[in-house]
């Protein structure tokens, strides 16, 4: 299987496993990823997800150029739509997704990391949108999510130049949130995932939805969305449990209702 899903309690680990192709995303892999995203999104027992790449060299080195080379324009449109469905599915998932970027995250790999809520990187990781060197544009959302994460200037620099960024450079511009030694990457990603999994799944879903909305709305509309989600939280058992636990000085036990 090119996509492996394992469980560690309430945390799921999704691994793109095509190490012989540096985990490049072909149509079959994207279909498997989309199926995994949909299955995990519908599973209330999954409270956080870690996404990584198989092998030592690559998170995802990009879309599969060998497959794309002979595409017609219409085939390229369908391929792009499939990739975008994967990224949008991760972005809209009720659980937080953490990208553990263990190597190359180029093209579709950078776009896959950008779709996640938090990005951790190994020291040797590399990021970039090199599509322009192939005579094409990014196709899985890179031109849209990069500026939302690092601003127009850095987004244009990366997309127009096709240059790669080291992990420390990606950290400096806010593309990733932390950089770790290779052996510490997955333990740190899993540690964060377990921490997030212990929080209210309902509040987590609402917080993620509210922050996502900020990129697409004016502040007045965004505050209206936040206000409505804030109010909805007060109709939940998780709110009652969370505030009672705080006042009683004990850990909360959230049930997602």
C-alpha positions as CSV (number, residue, x, y, z in Angstrom):
1,X,0.0,0.0,0.0
2,X,1.3,3.5,-0.9
3,X,-0.6,5.0,2.1
4,X,-0.4,3.3,5.6
5,X,-2.6,4.2,8.5
6,X,-1.8,3.1,12.0
7,X,-3.2,4.0,15.4
8,X,-1.7,4.9,18.7
9,X,-4.7,5.4,21.0
10,X,-6.6,8.4,19.8
11,X,-3.8,9.4,17.4
12,X,-3.7,8.2,13.9
13,X,-0.4,8.1,11.9
14,X,-0.7,8.4,8.1
15,X,2.4,7.5,6.1
16,X,2.9,8.1,2.4
17,X,4.9,5.0,1.6
18,X,6.4,5.1,-1.9
19,X,10.1,5.4,-0.8
20,X,11.3,4.0,-4.2
21,X,9.7,7.1,-5.8
22,X,10.6,9.5,-2.8
23,X,6.9,9.2,-1.9
24,X,5.8,11.2,-5.0
25,X,2.0,11.6,-5.4
26,X,0.6,9.8,-8.4
27,X,-3.1,9.4,-9.0
28,X,-3.3,6.1,-7.1
29,X,-1.6,7.5,-4.1
30,X,-3.8,10.6,-4.1
31,X,-6.9,8.4,-4.2
32,X,-5.6,6.4,-1.2
33,X,-4.8,9.6,0.7
34,X,-8.3,11.0,0.0
35,X,-9.9,7.8,1.2
36,X,-7.8,7.9,4.4
37,X,-8.7,11.5,5.0
38,X,-12.4,10.8,4.6
39,X,-12.3,7.7,6.8
40,X,-10.3,9.4,9.6
41,X,-12.5,12.6,9.4
42,X,-15.6,10.4,10.0
43,X,-14.1,8.5,12.9
44,X,-14.9,10.2,16.2
45,X,-12.3,8.0,18.1
46,X,-9.5,9.7,16.1
47,X,-8.7,13.0,17.9
48,X,-5.4,13.9,16.1
49,X,-3.4,12.8,13.1
50,X,0.3,12.8,12.3
51,X,1.2,12.8,8.6
52,X,4.7,11.7,7.5
53,X,6.7,10.1,4.7
54,X,8.1,6.6,4.5
55,X,11.9,6.1,4.3
56,X,14.7,8.4,5.3
57,X,14.9,10.8,2.4
58,X,11.5,12.2,1.7
59,X,8.3,13.5,3.1
60,X,6.7,13.8,-0.3
61,X,9.1,14.8,-3.1
62,X,6.2,16.2,-5.2
63,X,3.6,15.0,-7.7
64,X,4.7,12.1,-9.9
65,X,6.4,13.7,-13.0
66,X,6.6,10.3,-14.8
67,X,2.8,10.1,-14.7
68,X,2.2,13.8,-15.5
69,X,4.6,14.1,-18.5
70,X,2.0,12.9,-21.0
71,X,-1.1,14.6,-19.6
72,X,-3.5,16.5,-21.8
73,X,-4.8,19.7,-20.4
74,X,-8.0,18.0,-19.3
75,X,-6.1,15.2,-17.6
76,X,-4.0,17.7,-15.8
77,X,-7.2,19.5,-14.6
78,X,-8.6,16.2,-13.2
79,X,-5.2,15.4,-11.6
80,X,-5.1,18.9,-10.0
81,X,-8.7,18.5,-8.8
82,X,-7.9,15.2,-7.1
83,X,-4.8,16.7,-5.4
84,X,-6.8,19.7,-4.3
85,X,-9.5,17.4,-2.8
86,X,-6.9,15.7,-0.7
87,X,-5.5,19.0,0.6
88,X,-9.0,20.6,1.2
89,X,-10.0,17.4,3.0
90,X,-7.1,17.7,5.4
91,X,-7.8,21.4,6.0
92,X,-11.5,20.7,6.7
93,X,-11.0,17.6,8.8
94,X,-12.4,18.0,12.4
95,X,-9.1,16.8,13.9
96,X,-5.8,18.6,13.9
97,X,-3.3,17.3,11.4
98,X,0.4,17.6,12.2
99,X,2.9,17.2,9.3
100,X,6.1,15.5,10.4
101,X,8.3,16.6,7.5
102,X,11.2,14.1,7.5
103,X,12.9,15.1,4.2
104,X,12.0,16.6,0.8
105,X,8.7,18.5,0.8
106,X,8.7,19.8,-2.7
107,X,5.8,20.7,-5.0
108,X,2.9,18.5,-4.0
109,X,4.8,17.6,-0.8
110,X,5.0,21.3,0.2
111,X,1.4,21.6,-0.6
112,X,0.5,18.6,1.5
113,X,2.4,20.0,4.5
114,X,0.7,23.4,4.0
115,X,-2.7,21.7,4.2
116,X,-1.9,20.5,7.7
117,X,-2.5,22.6,10.8
118,X,1.0,22.3,12.3
119,X,4.3,21.6,10.5
120,X,7.3,20.1,12.3
121,X,10.4,19.5,10.3
122,X,13.6,17.4,10.6
123,X,16.8,19.4,10.3
124,X,17.6,18.0,6.8
125,X,14.1,18.7,5.4
126,X,13.8,20.8,2.3
127,X,10.8,22.9,1.2
128,X,9.9,24.4,-2.2
129,X,7.5,24.8,-5.1
130,X,9.8,24.0,-8.1
131,X,7.0,23.6,-10.6
132,X,8.2,26.6,-12.6
133,X,11.4,24.7,-13.5
134,X,9.2,22.2,-15.2
135,X,7.2,24.8,-17.2
136,X,4.1,24.5,-15.1
137,X,2.4,26.0,-12.0
138,X,1.7,24.5,-8.6
139,X,-1.6,22.5,-8.9
140,X,-2.5,21.3,-5.4
141,X,-3.2,24.7,-3.7
142,X,0.4,26.0,-3.3
143,X,-0.3,29.4,-4.8
144,X,-3.2,29.8,-2.4
145,X,-1.9,28.4,0.9
146,X,1.7,29.7,0.7
147,X,0.7,33.4,0.8
148,X,-1.8,32.7,3.6
149,X,1.1,31.1,5.6
150,X,4.2,33.2,4.8
151,X,2.8,36.3,3.0
152,X,2.8,37.3,-0.7
153,X,6.5,38.2,-0.9
154,X,7.9,34.8,0.3
155,X,5.2,33.0,-1.6
156,X,6.1,34.7,-4.9
157,X,9.8,34.2,-4.2
158,X,9.3,30.4,-3.8
159,X,6.8,30.0,-6.6
160,X,8.6,32.2,-9.2
161,X,12.1,31.0,-8.4
162,X,11.5,27.4,-7.8
163,X,14.2,27.5,-5.1
164,X,14.4,25.2,-2.1
165,X,14.4,26.3,1.5
166,X,16.3,24.6,4.3
167,X,14.4,23.7,7.5
168,X,15.9,26.6,9.4
169,X,14.9,29.0,6.7
170,X,11.4,27.6,6.6
171,X,11.2,28.1,10.4
172,X,12.4,31.7,10.1
173,X,9.6,32.6,7.6
174,X,6.9,30.7,9.5
175,X,6.4,27.9,7.1
176,X,7.1,25.4,9.9
177,X,6.6,25.8,13.6
178,X,9.5,23.8,14.9
179,X,12.7,22.0,13.7
180,X,14.1,18.8,15.3
181,X,16.9,16.4,14.9
182,X,15.8,13.5,12.7
183,X,15.4,11.0,15.6
184,X,13.3,13.5,17.6
185,X,10.9,14.5,14.8
186,X,8.3,11.7,15.2
187,X,8.5,11.6,19.0
188,X,7.9,15.3,19.1
189,X,5.0,15.2,16.6
190,X,3.4,12.3,18.5
191,X,3.8,14.2,21.8
192,X,2.0,17.2,20.4
193,X,-0.7,14.9,18.8
194,X,-1.3,13.2,22.2
195,X,-1.5,16.6,23.9
196,X,-4.1,17.8,21.3
197,X,-6.0,14.5,21.5
198,X,-6.6,15.1,25.2
199,X,-8.4,18.3,24.6
200,X,-12.1,18.8,23.7
201,X,-12.7,17.4,20.2
202,X,-15.7,19.7,19.8
203,X,-13.8,22.8,20.8
204,X,-10.9,21.6,18.6
205,X,-13.2,21.4,15.6
206,X,-14.7,24.8,16.3
207,X,-11.2,26.4,16.8
208,X,-9.9,25.0,13.6
209,X,-12.9,26.1,11.7
210,X,-12.7,29.6,13.1
211,X,-9.0,30.0,12.2
212,X,-9.6,28.6,8.7
213,X,-12.3,31.1,8.2
214,X,-10.0,34.0,9.0
215,X,-8.1,33.4,5.7
216,X,-11.2,33.7,3.6
217,X,-13.3,36.4,5.2
218,X,-13.1,40.0,6.4
219,X,-12.7,40.5,10.1
220,X,-16.3,41.4,10.8
221,X,-17.6,38.2,9.1
222,X,-14.8,36.2,10.8
223,X,-15.8,37.6,14.2
224,X,-19.4,36.6,13.5
225,X,-18.3,33.0,12.8
226,X,-16.2,33.0,16.0
227,X,-19.1,34.4,18.0
228,X,-21.4,31.7,16.8
229,X,-19.0,28.9,17.4
230,X,-18.2,30.3,20.9
231,X,-21.9,30.2,21.7
232,X,-22.3,26.7,20.3
233,X,-19.5,25.5,22.7
234,X,-21.7,26.6,25.6
235,X,-24.3,24.1,24.6
236,X,-21.9,21.2,24.9
237,X,-21.0,18.7,27.7
238,X,-17.3,19.4,27.0
239,X,-17.8,23.0,28.1
240,X,-19.4,22.0,31.3
241,X,-16.7,19.4,32.0
242,X,-13.9,21.7,31.1
243,X,-14.9,24.5,33.3
244,X,-15.9,22.2,36.2
245,X,-12.5,20.5,36.0
246,X,-10.8,23.9,36.0
247,X,-12.6,25.0,39.1
248,X,-12.2,21.6,40.8
249,X,-8.4,21.6,40.0
250,X,-8.5,18.3,38.2
251,X,-7.8,17.1,34.6
252,X,-10.9,17.3,32.4
253,X,-12.3,14.2,30.7
254,X,-13.8,15.3,27.4
255,X,-16.3,13.2,25.4
256,X,-16.8,15.3,22.3
257,X,-20.4,16.1,23.1
